């Protein structure tokens, strides 16, 4: 069951200010592109349109993606919508059962009593409550200091049937389980009922398809990821994102992550 306290729009603005104040100096505040030497860090946000505490965390994720405020880190974000809020009066159109399953794995990895939203997970190694941006920034900084292998995405494109075809290569010395997600770059939703009734919510990198490919998919072989909404999402006018990450099955820690835009 969801376990959170209410956060107002004023608190949301305050949260963003905390992130900015902690991570940015006046000289770097407007620098959006990450440095070429920046370490890719995966930040996942488990969220829901049915959760009144989630919009501030959604805004923090958008801020991370747009401004890349943590020195030394190239933050790769995923907005992952769960289904367990759907019975509270509003069915989140972006929610996926597989995201529930993915979060449940983190619940086990972190020995948590239950899943909750909003929840940030940094590189599969640390989880942070959605109302704690300073801690989130600290975990991203810590993750960026860890060396990792490079993942190479090749031949990625949106097929005629709405599937995404691609291949992935990694250093042969690094073993792990490959996961791929296709996310809608930016989107918004008008919520008619539930805790966020009457609000227009904005998102970045909303996961529309998510699949685990196992440990034998890093040799450049053709891979395919499909989802029922990918064609519609692509026609919304924004490119899709393909995000791939390699994780250690024993503890869920992300070993490497990469992303690529899937423009028309």
Number of C-alpha atoms within 10 A of each C-alpha: 10 12 10 17 8 10 17 12 11 9 13 20 13 14 22 20 15 16 22 21 14 16 18 18 11 8 7 14 14 13 13 13 12 18 13 9 9 15 23 24 30 28 24 21 28 25 29 28 30 27 21 20 25 26 26 23 26 22 19 24 26 20 16 21 20 15 18 24 27 22 16 21 23 24 26 21 23 28 24 29 27 26 20 20 22 17 11 12 14 19 19 21 13 19 22 18 11 16 21 17 12 16 21 16 15 21 16 14 16 15 9 12 9 13 20 21 25 26 22 26 22 25 26 21 17 18 21 18 17 28 23 16 23 18 16 22 21 15 20 24 18 14 22 22 13 11 11 16 14 16 19 17 19 15 12 18 19 21 12 8 11 18 19 24 17 19 18 22 15 18 12 9 6 14 16 21 19 24 18 23 23 28 27 27 22 18 15 11 14 13 19 14 15 18 16 21 15 11 14 13 16 15 18 21 25 25 25 24 24 22 18 16 16 14 15 12 19 25 12 16 12 14 16 16 20 20 15 12 14 22 18 10 19 20 11 13 14 16 17 29 23 28 23 24 22 28 22 17 14 8 14 20 18 22 25 24 25 21 20 16 17 19 12 11
